[in-house]
Amino acid sequence: MPYVNKPRPYKKEYEQYDGTPAVKKKRAARNKARAMLEREGVVHKGDGKDVDHKTPLSKGGKTVRSNLKAKPASANRSYARNSDHSVK
């Protein structure tokens, strides 16, 4: 564990990763996809489901209704990943 006996540098993490334009763009796409399916009543807050892109964003998929489906979180997060966390 890297932060044993010292505080975690949240501000530094945000500045170096979470606050970068590329990460903000990906987060906005995920939020848009979830909002689309929430409006249709497919998913609800706290239901344990993830919104899955059939063709991943990392593989050129788009955030359009025909590319989205709801899956249990355990199933959606179980894809094999590359070292950069993209889907293999």
Buried (B, 14 or more C-beta within 10 A) or exposed (E): EEEEEEEEEEEEEEEEEEEEEEEEEEEEBBEEBBEBBBEEEBBEEEEEBBBBBEEBBBEEBEBEEEBBBBBEEEEBEEEEEEEEEEBE
